[in-house]
Amino acid sequence: MGGNFTKIKIKGSLKDITNNEIVEFSTIAIKDKNKYKYIIDNEKYIKSGLYKDFESKDILNVLNIMKREMQNQKINYLKRMELLTQDILLLFERLIQNDNTYNLSIPLENVAHYIDQNFTTNIDINALANLSGYSYHRFRHIFKEHFSLSPKQYILNRQLEHATDLLKHSKKSIEEYKAWKQSLIFEAVTGKNLNCKKKDSGIEWIGEIPENYKLIRLKFLLKEKLQYGANSSGIEFNSDLPRYIRITDIKDSKTLYDENKLSLSEVDAKDYILDDNDILFARSGATSGKCFIYKKEIGKATFAGYLIRAKIDETKLLPNFLVLYTMTKAYEEWKNQVCIQATIQNISAEKYVNLIVPVPPLPEQESIAKMLDSKCAQIDSLIAEKELLIQDLAEYKKSLIFEVVTGKRSV
């Protein structure tokens, strides 16, 4: 309404996101304070603000009548408008007496809550302004005043925080999966998951084992003595020559990296050609104790000097079972005990041959290995998914920062 009339605005129905209730809000601004001095007794009337309407929607009902008067403009509609304006002011006086003012920070907190729930989507700032009940420019001003960040900065912060939290959680999940896998293997290869009579192994890090398990040193489970690898330098990889496997080529117990492969000449490799199910142990540095089982499907291969080859007597121990044992906390503890007095970590052949292995009967070894291969494949798949997620999240986080730094995203 124009002229000397009091300006009264209705902000309509504003959804309170925190409790999904629809609440009516009104604003009031006095254009001619003195004209209504006999009605306005409280300075609160003078200030613009948000007020919660009565449950019966009294103010909204009066405003709708005023709207119709303005649209129809029948005889004496201005006098009617004057009376309705006074009615509105009296209703506001009752609101204030009932302490029915609406906390001005609540719409902003609701907007922040909406952002927190939807920041992964494309949020329109105009829509946020509408949600708050303020104009676009007023909303941006009071939002920054309240949160010390512009709406776009607030959204960007939430996106970065979310990506950081997911990265942290995903990395933690991977560690938990790996711990679960190690525990699963340990329980199975030491027979702790079996409901049978047990005996004390006499080894702290192995604990109790089934009565039909034996504890045997590795040297009594070999077909021949352990062998150190070649000391020759590798040459450029050639698929017609044996692949030269070094410590740095081993990704895990069954996988080699494809990058930076080398070969070894037939002459230099002839005494070190690997046979199916040969096991390689790393003997020096941070990777000491690391284990790899060679399979003929890899292709012709030989091994370098910082690796030690073990040829297992498969009438006593399955190579796959031994590899599984090297993935347990018991094996980790053995490595720590062996290396505890060394300045540089090193596990020589003389130390490896004295590794004590819990050995079940061959049929049990086979069933345990088969069960663990299946379970570990499932866990490895979960780990791989998490690693891909971490990679994607890291790229997403980088892209957000890059867009801001290069000006592609305004804040």
Stockholm file with secondary structure:
# STOCKHOLM 1.0

chainA/1-411         MGGNFTKIKIKGSLKDITNNEIVEFSTIAIKDKNKYKYIIDNEKYIKSGLYKDFESKDILNVLNIMKREMQNQKINYLKRMELLTQDILLLFERLIQNDNTYNLSIPLENVAHYIDQNFTTNIDINALANLSGYSYHRFRHIFKEHFSLSPKQYILNRQLEHATDLLKHSKKSIEEYKAWKQSLIFEAVTGKNLNCKKKDSGIEWIGEIPENYKLIRLKFLLKEKLQYGANSSGIEFNSDLPRYIRITDIKDSKTLYDENKLSLSEVDAKDYILDDNDILFARSGATSGKCFIYKKEIGKATFAGYLIRAKIDETKLLPNFLVLYTMTKAYEEWKNQVCIQATIQNISAEKYVNLIVPVPPLPEQESIAKMLDSKCAQIDSLIAEKELLIQDLAEYKKSLIFEVVTGKRSV
#=GR chainA/1-411 SS CCTTSCEEEEEEEEEETTTTEEEEEEEEECSCTGGGTTTCCSGGGTSCCCEECCTTCHHHHHHHHHHHHHHHCCTTHHHHHHHHHHHHHHHHHHHHHTTCBCCTHHHHHHHHHHHHHHTTSCCCHHHHHHHHTSCHHHHHHHHHHHHSSCHHHHHHHHHHHHHHHHHHHHHHHHHHHHHHHHHHHHHHHTTTTSCSCEEECSCTTTCEEETTCEEEEGGGGBSSCCEECBCSCCEECCTTSCEEECGGGEEETTEECCTTCEECCHHHHTTCCCCTTCEEEECBGGGTTCEEECCGGGCSEEEBTTEEEECBCTTTCCHHHHHHHTTSHHHHHHHHHHHTTCSSCBCCHHHHTTCEEEECCHHHHHHHHHHHHHHHHHHHHHHHHHHHHHHHHHHHHHHHHHHHHTTSSCC
#=GC SS_cons         CCTTSCEEEEEEEEEETTTTEEEEEEEEECSCTGGGTTTCCSGGGTSCCCEECCTTCHHHHHHHHHHHHHHHCCTTHHHHHHHHHHHHHHHHHHHHHTTCBCCTHHHHHHHHHHHHHHTTSCCCHHHHHHHHTSCHHHHHHHHHHHHSSCHHHHHHHHHHHHHHHHHHHHHHHHHHHHHHHHHHHHHHHTTTTSCSCEEECSCTTTCEEETTCEEEEGGGGBSSCCEECBCSCCEECCTTSCEEECGGGEEETTEECCTTCEECCHHHHTTCCCCTTCEEEECBGGGTTCEEECCGGGCSEEEBTTEEEECBCTTTCCHHHHHHHTTSHHHHHHHHHHHTTCSSCBCCHHHHTTCEEEECCHHHHHHHHHHHHHHHHHHHHHHHHHHHHHHHHHHHHHHHHHHHHTTSSCC
//
